[in-house]
């Protein structure tokens, strides 16, 4: 399994970012996929889940209404569109193949600061 996240960076409060995760080494189109994040001093938080067909998603209350997960199974890529980012969203973001993030990529850092 290989998961490679990209798209993080520094953004001002209220800004947007789109994260990508390139997946390989497993049957992406048949797998639930997840986004998790780790904030400084905290454990991993599950923030989004997406079914294999991509038509059903679930979100943590902390990001609901601001983040949107999507997937392109023709390209084996997972996305996370993040809007109205706030300082509390500062974290390392990972895509994962399990909801607790045991198997995840190396992560991409998102920093929300003015």
C-alpha positions as CSV (number, residue, x, y, z in Angstrom):
1,X,0.0,0.0,0.0
2,X,1.3,3.4,-0.9
3,X,-0.5,6.7,-0.1
4,X,1.0,10.0,-1.0
5,X,-0.6,13.2,0.1
6,X,0.0,16.7,-1.3
7,X,-1.6,20.1,-1.4
8,X,-0.9,21.4,2.1
9,X,0.5,24.7,2.9
10,X,0.1,28.0,4.7
11,X,-3.3,29.7,4.4
12,X,-5.0,32.6,6.1
13,X,-8.1,32.1,8.2
14,X,-11.1,31.8,5.9
15,X,-9.1,30.5,3.0
16,X,-9.3,27.2,1.1
17,X,-7.0,24.4,0.2
18,X,-7.5,21.1,-1.7
19,X,-5.5,18.1,-0.6
20,X,-4.8,15.1,-2.9
21,X,-3.8,11.6,-2.1
22,X,-2.4,9.3,-4.8
23,X,-3.1,5.7,-3.9
24,X,-1.5,2.5,-5.2
25,X,-0.8,-1.1,-4.2
26,X,-4.4,-2.0,-3.4
27,X,-7.8,-2.1,-4.9
28,X,-8.6,1.6,-4.5
29,X,-12.0,1.5,-6.3
30,X,-13.3,-1.1,-3.9
31,X,-12.0,0.5,-0.7
32,X,-13.5,2.8,1.8
33,X,-11.1,5.7,2.2
34,X,-10.5,8.2,5.0
35,X,-8.9,11.5,5.9
36,X,-7.5,11.8,9.4
37,X,-5.5,14.6,10.9
38,X,-3.2,15.1,13.9
39,X,-3.1,18.4,15.6
40,X,-0.2,19.5,17.8
41,X,-0.2,17.5,21.0
42,X,-3.3,15.5,20.0
43,X,-4.0,12.0,18.6
44,X,-5.4,11.2,15.2
45,X,-8.8,12.5,14.4
46,X,-11.0,10.9,11.8
47,X,-12.5,13.8,9.8
48,X,-13.9,12.3,6.6
49,X,-14.9,8.9,5.3
50,X,-15.9,8.1,1.7
51,X,-17.5,4.9,0.3
52,X,-16.0,3.1,-2.6
53,X,-18.6,4.5,-5.0
54,X,-17.8,8.0,-3.8
55,X,-21.5,8.9,-3.5
56,X,-21.7,8.7,0.3
57,X,-19.5,10.6,2.7
58,X,-19.3,11.1,6.4
59,X,-17.7,14.0,8.3
60,X,-16.7,14.9,11.8
61,X,-18.7,17.7,13.4
62,X,-15.6,19.8,13.5
63,X,-15.4,20.0,9.7
64,X,-19.0,19.3,8.5
65,X,-20.2,21.9,6.1
66,X,-16.6,23.1,5.3
67,X,-14.8,20.1,4.1
68,X,-15.7,17.8,1.1
69,X,-14.2,14.5,0.4
70,X,-14.2,13.1,-3.2
71,X,-12.4,10.4,-5.2
72,X,-11.5,9.7,-8.7
73,X,-11.3,5.9,-9.1
74,X,-10.1,6.2,-12.7
75,X,-7.0,7.9,-11.4
76,X,-6.8,6.3,-7.9
77,X,-6.8,9.7,-6.2
78,X,-8.6,10.9,-3.1
79,X,-9.3,14.6,-2.5
80,X,-10.2,16.8,0.4
81,X,-11.6,20.2,-0.4
82,X,-11.3,22.5,2.6
83,X,-13.1,25.8,2.9
84,X,-13.3,28.5,5.5
85,X,-10.2,27.2,7.2
86,X,-9.7,28.2,10.8
87,X,-6.7,28.1,13.2
88,X,-8.1,24.9,14.8
89,X,-7.6,23.2,11.4
90,X,-3.9,23.5,11.6
91,X,-2.7,19.9,11.5
92,X,-0.9,17.2,9.6
93,X,-3.4,15.6,7.2
94,X,-3.3,12.0,6.2
95,X,-5.2,9.8,3.9
96,X,-5.8,6.3,5.2
97,X,-7.3,3.0,4.3
98,X,-8.7,2.4,7.8
99,X,-10.7,4.7,10.1
100,X,-8.0,4.9,12.8
101,X,-5.3,5.8,10.4
102,X,-3.1,2.7,11.1
103,X,-2.2,2.6,7.4
104,X,-1.7,6.1,6.1
105,X,0.6,8.2,4.0
106,X,3.4,10.5,5.2
107,X,1.0,13.4,5.5
108,X,0.8,17.0,4.3
109,X,1.0,19.9,6.7
110,X,-1.8,22.5,6.7
111,X,-1.1,25.7,8.7
112,X,-3.9,28.3,9.1
113,X,-2.5,31.6,10.3
114,X,-2.6,35.3,9.5
